[in-house]
Structures are given as C-alpha cells and as structure tokens.
Amino acid sequence: MKYYIGADIGTGSVKILAVDLKGTVLKVIQKHYPVLSPHPGYSEQDPEEIWQAFSEGIHEIILACVAAPISVGLSSAMHSLILCNASGSALAPMITWADARSSAIAASLKETETGKGLYRRTGTPLHAMSPLCKLIWLKEHEPGLFRKASKYVSIKEYIWFKLFGVWEIDHSIASCTGLFNILTRDWDPEALLLAGISTEKLSVPVPTTHIRKIAAEPLSNKHPLSENTTEWVIGASDGCLANLGTGAIKTGIAAITIGTSGAVRVTGKSPVFNNDVMTFNYILDDVYFVSGGSINNGGLAIQWMIRNIMGLEDDQVSYQSFFDLAAGIPAGSEGLIFLPYLTGERAPVWDADSSGMFFGLKTHHTKAHLCRAVIEGICFALQEVLAGMDQSYQDISEIRVSGGFTKSATWTQILADVTGKKVALVQNDDASAIGAAMLAIRTIIGAVDYLYPEQTNLNYFPQQDTHLRYQAFSNIYKSLYTNLKTQMHALHQLSVNP
C-alpha cells in the first residue's frame, strides 16, 4: 500500500495520519502528553516526553500500515523554546506558546519604534508567546542557564535533530520566532542583538520543502524508518498547514481552527501588516504567506467550564452534556456575555494580563446559560480577529473550519451566525497533519499545485435574524476590554503581589 504520513506535533498531543495520494485518511494515531505550570503564568513541557510520543506514534502507524510510507511531512506548534547543550539534550523544560512570564517585556517593547520595526520585518506580534521575548526574559532572569545553552530551538528542531543529527529550522517555524526577517528569509540582526544571541546559537533556516533521509546509523536501533527509503519533508507550522489542509489558500476563503486555543488565518502571496491588531504573517512556502490572528482561549475555556464550574470529568460524556445544555438556550444567552480571556489574550488586544468575566449575570441565568455564553464568547473573539482581516481581504465569504469543535453542530452553527459567513467543514481529522501530508506529497511528486483533500458537503449557513442579534451583542463584547483594561491590570497586580 502506497501512503504518506502527516505528523502534527501539537501542544497537548502528537497526531499522526496515514493518507493516500488524494488526502483520504487511512489511519490515525494520537499520543498525549501533559503541560506543566510550576508557577503562575508558566507553561512548560518535557521535550523528551514529546519525542517519545512522536517516535512511538510513527512506529505504531507504520506497523498498522505494514509498509514504510513514501514520505513523512512534519507540522508543529509555534513559539516553543528549548535550551539545549552541544549534544542536543535539553537543559530545562520546553517553554510553550502559552507561557506568559515575558509579558512585561513584550508590552514595553511593543510601544517602541524598535518594536514596531521588528514587527514589520519579522511578521511576529510582540507578545509573551514570541521566542524573542522569551529569550530576553531568560537573559535577564536566568543568565546562568541562558549562557550555558549551545542552541535555542523549537520542538520541531529538537525532533529533527533526533532524527538526523543536524540543526535545521524551516522558514515557517523560523518566521514565528520574532527573530527571522520574512522578506530576506534570514535571521534578523537587530532581533538577535536584542535577544543577546548570535546565529551560531540558532539552526540553519531551510525551505519548508527541505528533504532528508534517516541515516542507517546511529538511529537504526531507535527508529522504524532507518532503512533510508522514506523521504522526510521538514514541513511548516501547524497554523500554516491547517490552511493548506482545509484548502483555505484560494481567494475568498479564511480558515478557523479551534483546539486548546484558536486562530483565524487567510493565505496570500504577500504579508499583511496591521499595527493596530498586529496581524501575524508566517511563511507557508516559497510563494504563500499565512496572515491572521490567534486567540488564547478556545477549547481551553470549554474545558475550564466543564471542570471548574460544572464539576465534571474531562470526558466525552461531559462535553456532550455541556453542548446539550448550550443548545437549549437562545442566541445571546438571555443577556449574558462571556469574555474568554482566562489565560490573557493574544489577538486583537495582545494583553497577557487581561482576564475573563461573565457580564450581565442575573438571577434567571442558569448553568445552561453559562455554557451557551462561553461558546458565544469564543466566537465573538474569533469574529473580532476576522473583522481585522476583512479590512485587507474584503471578499472573504467562506470559513473553513477544523479542530475538535467541529464535532459540535451547535458550536459550528453559532460560529456561522456570529460571523455571518458560510462555514464549511472540510474534514474531521486534524487539518495541520493533513496539511503536512499535502506539503510532503507536493514536494515528492514535484507538482506545481497543491492537492487538496476532498471537501464534505457539510456546510453551515448563517441565519440572518440571529446574525443581526449577535452583532448587537458583539458590539457590547468589544467594549468590555477597553472599558475594564485598567481594572484588569490592577487586579492582576494584586493577584501576583498578595
């Protein structure tokens, strides 16, 4: 059987898909691993644990498919940072995109001319998620560890080194570090100077179509693909590949992915800069950029509601109960609005010290109202980012969606009603892993155009009356952060300095 592998190294799990030439999913393997928060605002993982999950998942899917794949394409979460020694071992836990310890550095840098120049060259918003800000924090607060490191890398680079023994970074992952000039496609000297590092401490940038084969040694006893027959395509970031995996490269189509967090993305042949909302601009390949904005709180807010408010276990039965309750409440949750900034927020406010809230809470509101309001709040957040993209892409008429939330018809219909746009479900499997496979297929067969997975006929259309009602609620939603920003910051200071 001829097949290709798309592997997505995510925040909570690695998902590995076997697909055929048409993008049809033949087999799925998923391996989970934890996120640790040893201190408030910290978000860390064990990179070795992620490597083990990745290696085991690749091994299992090959055993299930009997033969080795033609090629493997890689996708990974963005903005991770690992400090490694000369032999490639991690000196400390990996810092994930959600880590907020450098928020003060990002906030101060964002307001300077230096920061604005960095954004225009690197395409990466100034936020605590950025490896640039993480490096500055480490330089200032962990100088011993900072100086001890031989390499500063992402989780994909860490795994790539495990596979091939070389330090290489694809242009896509490099473009979301805040250290990489997306126009010259090389490390940015001013960013490196600010971070206090040199290019020797970073990996060599390569195109997203870069290919390697696993050498017979020294990995022959560690990896099932050591026979040197399978070609590995380094791939891109999970956000860019989600656009590819859903076919959201064509004009007039945006992609929305909701997992732990969420993102709105549009693909074009040039970056789109917006200083007000700091639109990100990441590289997909030699032609396309993916522009948009990410929110911190997607499925995470649902999980919080189920665990902390409903007091239920985080399982499928609880999620079904949550959505059943939400489905019975009318649009607008009878005057209740949820601001989903539970872990601060990225686009469009870029404020790690912001906080969530229920606004309009009254005695007639029940647990079901809270469930509905949480879903609506996440959709309002995505709509606010989408509105910023509409300024540059006036013809967006369709949203292609992916992520675990697509299993809920209630949530998907609310998204259509809030945005006022057609929502198309392309496939239920992981779009980033599909995109990684599609990039690998195009690279290996030498095709000019991408091959897209077949789209299903499952579409959600906005109900006009409901959309108009949501517009009124959305206006109130957008004013909450502006009016309460000062109080949020004061409360944050009280919580961190009791």
N, C-alpha and C positions, 0 to 999 in steps of 0.2 A: 504493500500500500504506500503510495506517494503522499506525503503530507509535510506541512510546515508547522513550526512552533512559534507562537507568540507568547512571551512571558512578561507579565507586568509585576514589578516589584513595588507593591503599594505600602501604605503606612501600616495597615493592620494585617495584611496578608500578601503572599505572592500567589498570583493566579496564572496558571499555565494552560494554554489551549493548543490542541492539535487541530489544524484546519486543512481543508483541501484547497485546490487552486481557485475555487470560486468563493472561498471565505466561509464555507459551511463548517460549523464546529463539529468535530468528530469526538473529542474527548476533553474533559476539563478536570484539572487537579488544582486544589486550593489548599494552601498551608498557612495557618495563622500564627501570629507571634504578638507579644504584648508591647504596649507603650508604657513607659515608666515616668512618673513625675515625682522625683525625690524632694523637690522644693516647689513652692508656688511659682507658677509661670514656666517651670522647666518641662520639657518633653524630650525624652531620651529613649533609645533602643539599643539593644546589643547587636552590633553588625554581624558578629559571628553566628548568632542565632538566625538572622535573616539569610545568611549564606547557606546554612544547613538546610533551612526550609526550601530555598531555591534549588539546591543540589538534589535534595530528596524528591522534590516535585518533578524535576526534569527526568530523574531516574525512573520514577513511577509512570510517567506518561509514555516514556519510550517502551517500558515493559508492557504497558497496556496496548500500545500500537504495534508491538512485535519488532518492527524495523526502526532503524535510525531515520530521523527526518532529513529532508533535503537541506533545510536551513532553519536557523533559530533567530528571531528578531527580539530585541530587548526594549522594554519600556520600564521607566521607574518614576517614582515620586520625585518631585523637585525640592530644592533648597536644603537638602540634608548636608551635614558636615561631619566628617570623621577625621581625627588627627591620627596619623599613622607613623610608625617608625620606619627605618630603612628597609626592613624585611617585609613590610606591608601589614604588620599587626597593629590593631587599634590600641591607642594609648589611653582612651577614655570612651565612654558610651557615645554613640552617634547622637548628634543634636538634630531633631526633626524640624520640618517646616513650622510646626505649631509652637515651637519654643519662643517664649516672649521675653527672655532675660535681657535682650539688647534693645528693648522698645524705646528707652530713653535716648539711646544713641541714634536710632533711626529717626525719632521725632525731631531731634535737634538738627541732624544732617539734612532732613527733608526741607527745612526752611532756608537753607543757604544756597548761594549761587553755585557752590561746588556740588551740592546735592542735585540741583536741577540739571547741571551739566552731566553728571553721572547718569541720571535717568535718561537723558536724551541720547547718550551714547550706548548705554548697556540695555535699555528697554526694561530694566527691572525696577519696580517701585521700591522706594526707600521705606522699608518695614523690617520688623524683627525677624521675619521669615528669611530675609536675604542672607546668604553666607557672608557677604561683605560685612554686614552689621554684626554677625556672629563672631567673625574674626577680630573685629575691632574690640568687641567685648572681651574676648579671650586674651587679647594683647594687654588690655588694661586690668583685668581681674584675675587672670590665671597665667601670668607671664612665664612662670617656670614650665608649665605644660605647653604653652604656645611656642617657646623657644626649642623645646625638646622634639617637636614634631618634624619629621622629614618631608611629609606630604600632607596636604589638606585636600580631602577628596569627598565625593558623594558616595552614596551606597552603590550606584551602578559602577563607578570606577573601582570600588573595593572588590566587587564581584568580578569585574573584568580582569583585574589583576590576579585574582584567584585562578581564573581560567587560563590566562595567557602569560602572566608574569611581566606585563608591561603596563605603564601608567598612561592611559589614553582616556580622553573625555570627548563625547560627541558634541557638536555645535549646539544642539538643542539644550542639553543639560548645562553646558557652559553658559548659554545665553540667559539662564535664570539664576546665575550666581551673583550678579551685580559687579562682576569683575571682568566681564567679557564685552568687547566692543562688537555689537551685532552688525555694524556696517563694514568694518575692516576684517571681521571674523578672527580676531586675535585678542589676547589679554590686554586690558586697558591699563596703560602705565600709571595714570593718576589714581585709579582704583587700587592698584597694587601698592602704591606709595601710601595711600590712606590706610590700607589694611596692614602695612608693615611687612609685606612678603615679596618674594621675587618669583619669576616664572619657574625657577628650579624647584620651587615648593609645590608646583601645580602640575597637572597632567598635560600631555600634548593634545591640543584640540584637533579633532578629525571630523570629516563629514558624517552625517547620520547614516550614510550608506557604506561606511567603512567595514571591511570584511576581514576576519581572521579565522584560522582553524586551530583547534586544540592540538598541541604538540603531543607526540607519543609519550614523552617524558617532560616533566615529572608527574603529570596528572593521570597517568594510565591506571593507577590503582584507586583514584579518587573520583573519577567521573566517567559516566557511561558513553560519552562521545569522544573518547580519547583515540579512537581508531583513525582520526584525521580525515573523515569523509564528509562530515557535516560542516557547512559554512555558517559562521556566526556573523550576523549583521548587528552592529553596535546599537542602532536604533536611536530613539529620541525620548523626550519626556512624556509622561503619562497624559498631560493635558493636550499636547500637540497630537499625539497618536489617537486620543479619543475623537478628535475632529476627523482624522483620517478613517478611523474605524466606523464612524457613523455616516461617512460620506459628506461631511459638512465642510467641503472645500469649494463647492460650487457657489456662485453668486446668489445672494438672497437667502442663504441658509446659515443659521447660527447653531451652535451646539451647546447644550447644557448637560453637565454631569453633576450628579449628586451622590456622594458617598459619605464619608465622615464629614467632609467639607462640601463645597460646591463651586462651580465655575461656569461662566458664560464666555464663549470663545467664537471668534469669526476668523476665517482664513483669507489672507490676501497676499499680494505679491510685494507689498511694502509695509513697513511698520506704521502703526497709527499711534501717535503720541497725544496724550491729553493730560496736561499738567494738573488740572483740577481733580480728576479722579484717578490719575496715574495708571492709565491703561498699561497692562503688561504687553510686551512684544517678544515672543520667543520664536526660535528658528525651528521649522519642521524639516526642511531640506535645502537644497541649493536654490530653490525658487520661492517657496512659500514661507510666510511668517504667520504665526497664530497670535492674534491680539484679543484682549479681553480683560476680565477681572475675576478674582476668586473671593469667595466668602468663607469665613472660618467655620460657620456653624450650619451644616446640612443635616445629615443623619445623626450627627452628634447631639443635636437638640432633641430629636425624637427619642434617642436613647436615654438622654437625661430625663425627659418627661416620664418615660416608662419606668426607669429605675428609681428616680428620686421623688417623683410626685405620685405616680400610681403605685409604687412599691412592688413592682412585678419583676420577675426574672427577665433577662435579656434574651428571649427566645421567640420563635415564630408565633407561638400562641399569643404571647403578649403583644406582638406587633399587630396581629390580626385584630385583637381586642381594641387596640389603640385606633386603628383605621375605621373599625366598625363604629366606634363612638363618634369619631370626627364626621363620618358620613351622614349622621343623623342631625347635624347642626347646620343651619342655613349660612349662606355666604356672609362674611362679616362677623361671624360668631356672636351675633346679637350685641354688637358694641364693644367687643373685646379685641385688643391688638397686642400681639407679642413682638417684642424687639429681641431678635435672637442672638445678641452679642454675648453669649455665655463665656466665650474664650476671647473676648475682644473682637475686633473686626478688621478685615483687610478692606477690599474694595466695597464701597467707594470712599469710606471715611479714613481708612488706614490708621486706626487708633487701637493699640493693644490694651489700653486702659479703659476702654468703653465697657459697658455692662448690659446685660439683658434685663427685660422687665415685661410684666403684663400691665397694660394701660387700659383703663376703663372698667376695671373689675368691680362687679356689683353682686348683690345677694342672689340674683337669679342665675348667675353663672355657675355651671357645674363642671365636673371633671371632663365631660364631653366637650364643653365649650373651650376649655384649655387645650384639649387635643387639637381641635379644629384651628384654633388661633396659632398654635405652634406651626402647623403646616402652612397656614397663610403667611405667617411672618417670614418663613424661609423663602416663600415665593415672592413676597414683597422685596426682600433683599436682592434676589436674583433679578427682578424687574428693574430695580434701581440701577444695577450694573448694565443691564440690557439697554436701558434708556440712554446711557452714556455712549454705548456702541452705536445706537441709532443715529447719533449725530454725525458719524462718519460713514455708516452704512445705511442709507435711507431706505434701501429696498429689502430689508430683512422681512420676510413673510412667513418663514417656517423655522421652527426649532426642532432639532433632532436630539433626542434625549437618550441618556444611558445612565447606568448605575442601579443600585438596588432599589431605588424609589420607583422605578418603572413597573415593579410588580404590584404597585398600588394604583388602581384605576382612579380612586378618589384623589390622591395626590397629583397624578398626572393631569386630571381634568381641572383641578384648581390652578395648576400652572398655566394651562391654556386660557382659563378665564381671567387670571390676573394679568397675563401678558397681552391678551387679545390676539394671539397668533396661533396658527395651526401647530400642533405638537405631534411629531411623528416618532413612533417607536421603531427604531431600525432593527435592533436585536436585543435579546435579554441578557446575553453574555457580556463579559467585560469589554467595553469598547477600546480601551487602551491596549489590551492584549491582542484584540483583533487588528488594531492599527499597526502594532508591532509586526504581526504576521504579514499584513499587507505591504508594509515597507520592505520586509525581507523578500517577499515574492517578487515585487517590482525590481529590487536590486539584483536578484539572482537571475531572473529571466530576461533582464535588460529591457523591460517595457518602458515606453515613453510616458504613458499614463498609468495612474493607479487603478488597480482592480478593487471594486467595492463589494462588500457582502450584499446579498440580495435584501432589499427593504421589505418589511412586512406591510400588510395593509392596515395595521392597527394605528389609526390616526385619531387625535382628539381635537375637536374644533371649539373655539370659544363661543360661549353663549352671550350674546350681545348685552342683554339686560344685566347679567351677572358681571360682565366686564365693566360696565359703566358704574355699577355699585362698588366694585373693587377699586376703581380709580379714585373715588372719594375717600375710601379707607387708606389707600396708598399715599395720598397727599398728607394725611394726618401722620401716617407712619414715618414719612420722610422728615417731618418737622420735629419728631421726638428727640433724635440725637442732637440736632442743632440747639434745641432749647434746653437740653439736660446735660450737655457735654461737661460744663464746669462742675456740676454736682457729681457726675460720674467720676471725674478725676479726683475730686475731694474725698469721695467715699473710698476710692481705690487707695489713696494715701493712708486713710485711716485703717484700712484692712491690712496693709503691708507694714504699717508702723503702729501697732497696738499700744 
